[in-house]
Amino acid sequence: MSLVDKLPGMADADLNNLHANAVRLKEAGSAQQRASAAAVLPAIEAELSARKAAKQERLAQNRRARSSKKQAAAAAEAESAAG
């Protein structure tokens, strides 16, 4: 199993650490390290982007759910006050 295949199963902290190391090696490593880092960086960055987008979507869904609950509670309160 290659490193790229392991990316989806990595914890966020581990993935961020791997990204930082790959960026560092791409800029200051040996020729082989620079080549290896350049090869995996696109996959690491794609995984980070996908996780960020998924997190933003979860947060948006939670905001919508909370807003719906607040609106329902306000409508129920208005009905009980009017009734």
N, C-alpha and C positions, 0 to 999 in steps of 0.2 A: 504494500500500500504506500503510495507516494505521499509526500507532505501535502500536496494540493488536495488529495482525496480526504485527508484528515481535517481540513479546515472547517467544514460544517459542524463537526463534533467538538470543536475546541471551545473552551470557555472564553468569554469576551476578554477577560484580562490576559489570558494566554495569547489570544489572537492579536491584541494590541501590542503586547510585548514582542511577538514575532514580527509584526509590522515595523516596530521601532528598530529592531535588530537588522531587518532586511534593508531598511533605508540607510542605516549606518554602514552596513557592509557594502552596499551599492556605491557609496561615496568614498569609503576609506578602507575597504578590504583589499585582499590580494586579487589578482586577475580572475582566479577561479571563483572567489567569493563574490566579486562584483557580478560575474556572469550568472551565478546561481541566484543571487538576490534579484537581479533583473528578470530572471525567468519566473520567479514566484511572486514578485510584487503585484503584477496585474491580478492574479487570482486572490491574493490577500486583500487587495483594495476592493475588488468586486464583492467579496464576502463581507467586508466591513460596511460597504454601501448597502448591501441587501439587508444586513441586520439593522442598520440605521433606519432604512425605509420601513421595515417591519415594526420597529419600535415606535416610529412616528404614527403609523397606522393604528397600532394598539392604543396609543395615547389619545388619538382623535376619536376612536370608538368609545373609549372610557369617558371622554368629555361629552360626547353625544348622549351616552347613557345617563350620565349625571344630569345633564340638561333636561332630558325627557322626564326623569324622576322629579326634578324640581317643578317642571311645568305641570305634571300630573298632581303633585301635592298642592300647588297653588290653585289649580282648578277645583280640586276637592274642597279646599278651604273656602274658596269663593262660593261654591255651591252650598256648603253648610252655613255660611254667613247669610246667604240670600234666603235660605229655606227656613 
